[in-house]
Amino acid sequence: MFRKTLVTAFFLIVSLQAQPVAPVRIHYQGGGDWYGNKTTWKNILNEGRHLLNLPTAPKETAAKIKDPEFSQSPFAYLAGHGNVVFDDQEAAILRRYLIRGGFLFADDDYGMDPSFRKAMKKVFPELDFVPLPFSHPIYHTVYDFNNGLPKVHEHAGGPPQGLGLIYKGRLVCFYSFNTDISDGCEDAQIHKDPENVRRQALKMALNILVYALTY
């Protein structure tokens, strides 16, 4: 509760000076379904607005990395089942965006893992994804997830993984693998997940949202 109070106070101050916040969804190349999870961010942003008084927009925006509006958002989101490709210019722009303070939340819907890792290696050839310890702040910004990511969908089986790219001590990309937080945050009738699973997904998504905006 103490953390929630601090977060609320921070964003009430920010909301007096800033436009409503929302992620930019990356419209990537490669043929993957970058446009999926259509109700995910509507629900996450609504939760943030009503539970934490965050100054959020009704939904996310969408842009290609080369579009001028891409770099105007404080954080980016990428998800899908299929192929993810960045060309040289996109990789350079995304690298600059992340180094200068941007943040990327990537969520594997099941199937994008090999191409996404290859694409991010083009962005940060010197970095590898590393498992984040359960003590990492992203698991505790608002709600405590003492065992890491909640499991939403089985996919390949086994535990979910919270992976990160860390540049000069700062987490610039959080990658949730083998769980599908995005699906868990969709409208209840879409995937018909149990309510307790949906609540856990939304709580974790709020942690990611607040982390992206405050760290």
C-alpha positions as CSV (number, residue, x, y, z in Angstrom):
1,M,0.0,0.0,0.0
2,F,2.9,2.4,0.8
3,R,4.3,1.9,-2.7
4,K,0.9,2.5,-4.3
5,T,0.6,5.8,-2.4
6,L,3.9,7.0,-3.5
7,V,3.2,6.0,-7.1
8,T,-0.1,7.8,-7.0
9,A,1.3,10.9,-5.6
10,F,4.1,11.0,-8.2
11,F,1.7,10.6,-11.1
12,L,-0.8,13.1,-9.7
13,I,2.0,15.7,-9.9
14,V,3.1,14.6,-13.3
15,S,-0.4,14.7,-14.7
16,L,-0.7,18.4,-14.0
17,Q,2.2,19.0,-16.4
18,A,2.1,16.3,-19.0
19,Q,0.0,14.7,-21.7
20,P,-1.7,11.3,-20.9
21,V,0.8,8.5,-21.2
22,A,0.6,5.3,-23.2
23,P,3.1,3.0,-24.9
24,V,3.7,3.0,-28.6
25,R,3.1,-0.3,-30.2
26,I,5.9,-1.2,-32.7
27,H,4.6,-1.9,-36.2
28,Y,7.5,-4.1,-37.2
29,Q,8.5,-5.8,-40.4
30,G,8.7,-9.5,-41.1
31,G,5.1,-10.6,-41.4
32,G,4.4,-11.2,-37.7
33,D,1.1,-10.1,-36.2
34,W,2.3,-6.9,-34.5
35,Y,-1.3,-5.7,-34.3
36,G,-2.6,-8.5,-32.1
37,N,-3.8,-8.2,-28.5
38,K,-6.2,-5.5,-29.4
39,T,-7.8,-5.0,-26.0
40,T,-4.6,-5.5,-23.9
41,W,-3.5,-1.9,-23.4
42,K,-7.0,-0.6,-23.1
43,N,-7.4,-2.7,-20.0
44,I,-3.9,-2.1,-18.6
45,L,-4.2,1.7,-19.0
46,N,-7.7,1.7,-17.6
47,E,-6.5,-0.2,-14.5
48,G,-3.7,2.3,-14.0
49,R,-6.1,5.2,-14.3
50,H,-8.7,3.9,-11.9
51,L,-6.6,2.0,-9.4
52,L,-3.5,4.2,-9.2
53,N,-4.7,7.5,-10.6
54,L,-2.1,7.4,-13.3
55,P,-2.5,10.0,-16.1
56,T,-3.0,7.4,-18.9
57,A,-4.5,7.6,-22.3
58,P,-7.5,5.4,-23.3
59,K,-5.3,3.2,-25.5
60,E,-1.8,2.8,-26.9
61,T,-0.6,4.4,-30.2
62,A,1.1,2.5,-33.0
63,A,4.0,3.4,-35.2
64,K,6.8,2.1,-37.3
65,I,10.2,2.7,-35.7
66,K,11.1,5.1,-38.6
67,D,8.0,7.2,-38.0
68,P,8.7,10.5,-36.2
69,E,6.0,9.8,-33.6
70,F,7.7,6.6,-32.5
71,S,10.3,8.4,-30.3
72,Q,7.7,10.7,-28.7
73,S,6.4,7.9,-26.4
74,P,8.2,7.2,-23.1
75,F,8.1,3.5,-23.7
76,A,7.4,1.0,-26.5
77,Y,5.6,-2.4,-26.7
78,L,6.1,-5.3,-29.0
79,A,4.3,-8.6,-29.2
80,G,3.2,-11.3,-31.6
81,H,3.4,-14.9,-32.7
82,G,5.4,-14.6,-35.9
83,N,8.5,-13.1,-37.5
84,V,10.1,-9.8,-36.2
85,V,12.6,-8.0,-38.4
86,F,14.5,-4.7,-38.0
87,D,16.5,-3.3,-40.8
88,D,19.7,-1.4,-40.1
89,Q,18.0,2.0,-39.8
90,E,15.3,0.7,-37.5
91,A,17.9,-1.0,-35.3
92,A,19.9,2.2,-35.0
93,I,16.8,4.3,-34.2
94,L,15.6,1.8,-31.6
95,R,19.1,1.6,-30.0
96,R,19.3,5.4,-29.8
97,Y,15.7,5.5,-28.3
98,L,16.6,3.0,-25.6
99,I,20.0,4.5,-24.7
100,R,18.5,7.9,-24.4
101,G,15.9,6.8,-21.8
102,G,13.3,4.8,-23.6
103,F,12.1,1.4,-22.5
104,L,10.8,-1.6,-24.4
105,F,8.4,-4.2,-23.1
106,A,8.3,-7.3,-25.4
107,D,5.9,-10.1,-24.8
108,D,6.1,-13.4,-26.7
109,D,2.6,-14.5,-27.7
110,Y,4.3,-17.8,-28.6
111,G,6.3,-18.1,-31.8
112,M,8.3,-14.8,-32.1
113,D,11.2,-15.8,-29.8
114,P,13.9,-16.8,-32.4
115,S,13.2,-13.8,-34.6
116,F,12.9,-11.3,-31.8
117,R,16.2,-12.4,-30.2
118,K,17.9,-12.0,-33.6
119,A,16.3,-8.6,-34.2
120,M,17.4,-7.3,-30.7
121,K,21.0,-8.7,-31.3
122,K,21.1,-6.3,-34.2
123,V,20.1,-3.4,-31.9
124,F,22.5,-4.4,-29.1
125,P,25.1,-6.8,-30.5
126,E,27.1,-6.5,-27.4
127,L,24.3,-7.6,-25.1
128,D,22.6,-10.8,-24.3
129,F,19.2,-11.4,-22.6
130,V,19.7,-12.3,-18.9
131,P,17.2,-13.7,-16.4
132,L,16.2,-11.1,-14.0
133,P,16.3,-12.1,-10.3
134,F,13.0,-12.1,-8.5
135,S,14.3,-9.3,-6.3
136,H,14.4,-7.0,-9.3
137,P,12.3,-3.8,-8.9
138,I,10.1,-4.6,-11.9
139,Y,8.5,-7.4,-9.8
140,H,7.8,-5.1,-6.9
141,T,7.0,-1.6,-8.2
142,V,3.4,-1.8,-7.2
143,Y,2.6,-5.4,-6.5
144,D,5.0,-8.0,-5.2
145,F,5.7,-11.0,-7.4
146,N,8.1,-12.8,-5.2
147,N,8.4,-15.8,-7.6
148,G,8.7,-13.7,-10.8
149,L,6.3,-13.6,-13.7
150,P,2.8,-15.2,-13.3
151,K,2.0,-18.1,-15.6
152,V,-0.8,-17.2,-18.0
153,H,-0.8,-19.7,-20.8
154,E,1.1,-23.0,-21.0
155,H,2.8,-22.5,-24.4
156,A,5.9,-24.7,-24.3
157,G,5.3,-25.7,-20.7
158,G,7.7,-25.0,-17.9
159,P,8.1,-21.8,-15.9
160,P,7.7,-18.3,-17.4
161,Q,10.9,-16.3,-17.9
162,G,11.5,-12.6,-17.3
163,L,14.5,-11.6,-19.3
164,G,16.3,-8.3,-19.7
165,L,18.8,-6.4,-21.7
166,I,20.8,-4.3,-19.4
167,Y,22.8,-1.4,-20.9
168,K,25.3,0.3,-18.5
169,G,23.4,-0.9,-15.5
170,R,20.0,0.1,-16.7
171,L,17.2,-2.3,-17.9
172,V,16.3,-1.1,-21.3
173,C,14.2,-4.0,-22.5
174,F,12.0,-6.4,-20.5
175,Y,11.1,-9.6,-22.3
176,S,8.4,-11.9,-20.9
177,F,8.7,-15.4,-22.4
178,N,6.6,-18.5,-22.0
179,T,3.6,-16.9,-20.2
180,D,1.8,-14.3,-22.4
181,I,1.0,-11.4,-20.1
182,S,-0.7,-9.7,-23.0
183,D,-3.3,-12.4,-23.5
184,G,-4.0,-12.4,-19.8
185,C,-4.8,-8.7,-20.0
186,E,-7.3,-8.9,-22.8
187,D,-11.1,-8.7,-22.4
188,A,-12.3,-11.7,-20.4
189,Q,-14.3,-13.3,-23.2
190,I,-11.4,-13.4,-25.7
191,H,-9.3,-16.1,-24.0
192,K,-11.6,-17.1,-21.2
193,D,-8.8,-17.2,-18.7
194,P,-9.8,-17.7,-15.0
195,E,-10.4,-14.4,-13.2
196,N,-7.5,-14.9,-10.8
197,V,-5.1,-15.5,-13.8
198,R,-6.4,-12.3,-15.5
199,R,-5.9,-10.3,-12.2
200,Q,-2.3,-11.6,-11.9
201,A,-1.6,-10.6,-15.5
202,L,-3.0,-7.1,-15.0
203,K,-1.1,-6.6,-11.8
204,M,2.2,-7.6,-13.5
205,A,1.4,-5.4,-16.4
206,L,0.9,-2.4,-14.0
207,N,4.3,-3.2,-12.5
208,I,5.8,-3.0,-16.0
209,L,3.9,0.2,-16.8
210,V,5.0,2.0,-13.6
211,Y,8.6,0.7,-14.0
212,A,8.8,2.0,-17.6
213,L,7.7,5.4,-16.5
214,T,9.7,5.8,-13.3
215,Y,13.1,4.1,-13.8
